[in-house]
Amino acid sequence: MRVLLSIVEWAVALALAAMLSACAASGPSLPSAALVGSHDATEKPKPSVAPPTDVASLPGDAGEVSDPFEKMNRSVFERNMRFNHAVIYPAAKAYHNVVPEPVRNSIGNFVSNLNEPFVFANDALQLRLEAAATTVGRFAINSTVGVGGLFDIATKQKLPQQSGDFGQTLYVWGMRNSPYLVLPVIGPTNVRDLLGTTVEFAAANAAAIPTVANAVPASNLLSPNITNATNNLTVAGSVASPFTKLDQVVEMAQLEDSSIDFYSMLRSVVYQKRQAELDDALQTSGWTAGRPGNSNGAAAPDPVVTASWQVTVPKTKEQDLVASAFPSLNN
């Protein structure tokens, strides 16, 4: 009975954590999206000139994203958007106005640094040795000189942040095509990245769940002090993570006002940004790089999925802003 109660308690805790993280934006290492609704153009007059930031009107947009559940996705998106207007936008505005920018940056750096071990693990699983080595260097420098990750010293030392999550690992391992999904509260994702995010979230919190920790022999190898410190950092990261996305919501709200079809714009930009990360992983992975048939050393494209993953990387400031708000597409 105690085991059952423990499982129920942690299920509730995981659901609440997912809601908090998702409200402000994931993916990844667990994915999280703040802006997850669809903008109804009838609520306000349409702009006289279509803004150039609305990438839904760009050539070639149709057919790039696999969205067989679009009708359901749009319905969920609309409900999520109402939640954004009622809760997320006001909270983001208050956070932006009250918390100084240096403090907001430090919170973001801290959360990012806590995620570096997962980035390293996935880079290693993908055989991206250079990216894995860079991540180790970043974590060592920022955890020490950067005061526990509050300051991103590594980037100034020419050690840029690397991509790496389990959804990306699954892509490198061959799970290429995955339909676009919009989930309640969580927002934009796809089947592959949702699976990857779930695995990473479970791994990050396994040591904090008594029934799981007792079932894993490796957890008993760590001293109680190390285990407690790890659990405390995990809790701190879970609490701070939603705040790292609130700083972008103000700009996203402005972008929504200038968009004719917010659903299509987000779908396109998030997809392109995520696909650029996946393509980079393919080109630098020891599993796929250098396969015959590709002159630049990248993996030879699968003819079945070529059209779905050869896309243009977002270039404009607005597109990059939208894409950055959904890093879990993680993802």
Secondary structure by P-SEA (a helix, b strand, c coil): caaaaaaaaaaaaaaaaaaaaacccccccbbbbcccbbbcccccccccccccccccccccccccccccaaaaaaaaaaaaaaaaaaccaaaaaaaaacccaaaaaaaaaaaaaaaaaaaaaaaaaacaaaaaaaaaaaaaaaaccccccccccccccccccccccaaaaaaaacccbbbbbbccccccccaaaaaaaaaaaaaacccccaaaaaaccccccccaaaaaaaaaaaaaaaaacccccccaaaaaaaaaaacccaaaaaaaaaaaaaaaaaaaaaaaccccccccccccccccccccccccccccccccaaaaaaaaacccccc
